[in-house]
């Protein structure tokens, strides 16, 4: 796994009323500080990739839909420099994923339903000086193939 990335399996507490699930707790050592909580929706087949941050860490959770998340370590000083990780997240696999600053990240919505993401960041968004740097989804230096593989 890319250095600094953390994956947390979520546990559902189910009864006849529904379920309850804890996502992020202050005593888990996932988020070093709270900056902002955001929520977004993407349509089926959409690829939102790649971007990275220099100051903030992200925690991603997809409560609905299913996605393929791709991380690529662009930190030259990292022991996992140029490594790529793939995670399948969403309603069929409820996990919380910590993405450290300096790791490029993006996702593709799988299936026929939209996907929603709730994400926490260690910094609040600053529209005057955004900590967001873009890399094309098909960047050759990353070389990730987003096409569905029939197996």
C-alpha positions as CSV (number, residue, x, y, z in Angstrom):
1,X,0.0,0.0,0.0
2,X,1.2,3.6,-0.7
3,X,3.0,5.0,2.3
4,X,0.5,7.0,4.6
5,X,-2.7,5.6,3.0
6,X,-5.0,4.1,5.5
7,X,-8.1,1.9,4.9
8,X,-10.8,1.3,7.5
9,X,-13.4,-1.3,7.1
10,X,-16.8,0.0,8.3
11,X,-18.9,-2.0,10.6
12,X,-22.7,-1.8,10.4
13,X,-24.8,-2.3,13.5
14,X,-28.0,-3.7,12.1
15,X,-31.4,-4.2,13.8
16,X,-35.1,-4.2,12.7
17,X,-35.0,-0.4,12.4
18,X,-32.1,-0.2,10.0
19,X,-28.4,0.3,10.6
20,X,-25.8,2.6,12.2
21,X,-22.2,2.9,11.0
22,X,-19.4,5.0,12.5
23,X,-17.2,6.5,9.8
24,X,-14.5,8.6,11.4
25,X,-13.7,9.0,15.1
26,X,-11.2,11.4,16.8
27,X,-9.6,8.5,18.6
28,X,-8.7,6.5,15.4
29,X,-5.6,8.4,14.2
30,X,-7.1,8.9,10.7
31,X,-7.4,12.7,10.4
32,X,-4.8,14.9,11.9
33,X,-7.2,17.9,12.0
34,X,-10.6,18.8,10.8
35,X,-10.9,21.3,7.9
36,X,-14.1,20.7,6.0
37,X,-16.8,18.1,5.3
38,X,-18.1,18.0,1.7
39,X,-20.6,16.0,-0.3
40,X,-20.8,15.4,-4.1
41,X,-22.6,13.3,-6.7
42,X,-21.2,11.9,-10.0
43,X,-23.1,10.2,-12.8
44,X,-22.4,6.6,-14.0
45,X,-19.2,6.3,-16.1
46,X,-17.8,9.7,-15.0
47,X,-14.0,9.8,-14.3
48,X,-12.9,12.5,-11.9
49,X,-9.1,12.2,-12.0
50,X,-6.4,13.1,-11.1
51,X,-5.7,15.8,-8.6
52,X,-3.6,16.1,-5.5
53,X,-3.0,18.5,-2.6
54,X,0.2,19.9,-1.0
55,X,-1.3,20.9,2.3
56,X,-4.3,18.7,3.0
57,X,-5.2,15.1,3.6
58,X,-8.5,13.7,2.4
59,X,-10.8,11.0,3.9
60,X,-13.2,9.6,1.3
61,X,-16.4,7.6,1.9
62,X,-19.0,6.6,-0.8
63,X,-22.4,6.0,0.9
64,X,-24.2,5.2,-2.4
65,X,-23.1,3.9,-5.8
66,X,-19.9,2.1,-6.5
67,X,-16.5,3.4,-7.7
68,X,-13.0,2.5,-8.6
69,X,-10.6,4.7,-6.7
70,X,-7.1,5.1,-8.0
71,X,-4.2,6.5,-6.0
72,X,-0.8,7.3,-7.4
73,X,2.1,8.4,-5.2
74,X,3.9,11.4,-6.7
75,X,5.9,12.3,-3.6
76,X,9.6,11.9,-4.6
77,X,10.7,11.4,-1.0
78,X,8.2,8.6,-0.4
79,X,9.3,5.0,-0.2
80,X,6.3,4.2,-2.4
81,X,7.1,6.9,-5.0
82,X,5.3,6.1,-8.4
83,X,3.3,3.2,-6.9
84,X,-0.4,2.9,-7.7
85,X,-3.2,1.5,-5.5
86,X,-6.7,0.7,-6.6
87,X,-9.7,0.4,-4.2
88,X,-13.3,-0.5,-5.0
89,X,-15.5,1.5,-2.7
90,X,-19.2,2.2,-2.3
91,X,-22.4,0.7,-1.0
92,X,-21.1,-2.8,-1.9
93,X,-17.8,-2.2,0.0
94,X,-18.2,0.4,2.7
95,X,-14.7,1.6,3.6
96,X,-13.1,4.8,4.7
97,X,-9.9,5.8,2.9
98,X,-7.3,8.3,4.1
99,X,-5.5,9.9,1.1
100,X,-2.3,11.7,2.3
101,X,-1.2,15.0,0.8
102,X,1.0,14.5,-2.2
103,X,-0.8,11.4,-3.4
104,X,-2.7,11.9,-6.7
105,X,-6.2,10.5,-6.5
106,X,-9.3,10.1,-8.6
107,X,-12.3,7.8,-9.2
108,X,-14.5,6.3,-11.9
109,X,-18.2,5.6,-11.2
110,X,-19.1,2.0,-11.9
111,X,-22.4,0.5,-12.8
112,X,-25.6,2.2,-13.8
113,X,-26.3,4.4,-10.7
114,X,-24.8,7.7,-9.7
115,X,-22.3,7.7,-6.8
116,X,-22.2,10.1,-3.9
117,X,-19.0,10.9,-1.9
118,X,-18.7,12.4,1.5
119,X,-15.2,13.6,2.2
120,X,-13.3,15.2,5.0
121,X,-10.3,17.4,4.6
122,X,-7.7,18.7,7.0
123,X,-7.9,22.2,5.4
124,X,-11.0,24.3,4.5
125,X,-11.2,25.1,0.8
126,X,-9.7,28.5,-0.1
127,X,-11.1,29.8,-3.4
128,X,-8.4,32.6,-3.5
129,X,-5.6,30.1,-3.2
130,X,-6.9,26.5,-3.7
131,X,-4.7,23.6,-2.6
132,X,-5.7,21.6,-5.6
133,X,-3.4,20.6,-8.5
134,X,-4.7,18.8,-11.6
135,X,-3.2,15.9,-13.6
136,X,-5.0,14.6,-16.7
137,X,-7.0,11.4,-16.1
138,X,-5.0,9.7,-18.9
139,X,-1.5,11.1,-17.9
140,X,1.2,8.8,-19.4
141,X,3.5,9.1,-16.3
142,X,0.7,7.4,-14.2
143,X,-0.3,5.1,-17.0
144,X,-3.5,3.9,-15.5
145,X,-6.0,2.1,-17.8
146,X,-9.5,3.1,-16.8
147,X,-11.2,0.6,-19.2
148,X,-13.4,-2.1,-17.7
149,X,-11.6,-5.5,-17.8
150,X,-13.9,-8.4,-18.7
151,X,-12.7,-11.5,-16.8
